[in-house]
Amino acid sequence: MKKNVGTTDRILRILLAAVIAGLFFTNVITGTPGIVLMVLAGIFLVTGFISFCPLYAIFGISTCPVKKH
């Protein structure tokens, strides 16, 4: 897997996952929307830590800086 998630994108994904988890565990978001958002937060967390997003790969998007050779 070639990395396609840049540093800023990684930080935003992890922070968003933390915010969603905080809202879920304080019962601000509950029920089905809460579960769906927690699944989304889990995906954000995993893709943030491994620096790879499958959707980015499908659409040819990369937020990593271009390396000069």
N, C-alpha and C positions, 0 to 999 in steps of 0.2 A: 504494500500500500504506500503510495507516494503521498506525502503530507500535502494537504490542500487547505488547511485552516491556519491562518496567521495568528500572531501573538494577541493582537487586539481582539480578534474574533474569539479566540480561546477564552480570554478573560471575561468577555461579555457573556459567553455561553455558561461559564461556571458561575458567574454572579447571578445570572437569570435563574439558573437551576436552584441556587441557594435561596433566592427570593421566593420562588414558587414553593419550595419545600417549607420555608418559614411560614408562608401564608396557609399552607395545607395543615401543618402541625399546630397552628394556633386557631384552627377552625374558621378562618376567614373564607376559605374556599372549601366546599364540602361536596359530598355526593359524587355523581358521575363526572361533572366538570372537574372536580378536584382530582379524581383518579386519572382522568385524561391528561390533565396538566402535570401530574406527578410522573406519568409515563414520558411525557415530553421533556420534563426536567431530567429524567434519567438519561434520555437520549442526548440531551445537551451536555450533560456531565461526561458521558462516555466519549462523545465526539470531541469535547474540549480537551480531555486528557490524552487521547490518542492522536490528536491533530489531524484527523481524517473524517470527512463527511461524505457518505455515499451519494447523497443528493448533489453535492458539489461535483463529484466525479461524473455523474450522469450528465449534468448540464455543462461540464467543462469549465467550472468556476474554481478559482483559487484565490484565497486572500493572503497567501504567503508572498513575501517580497521576491522579486525576480532576482535570481543569482546571476552575477556577471562572471563570465569565464575568461 
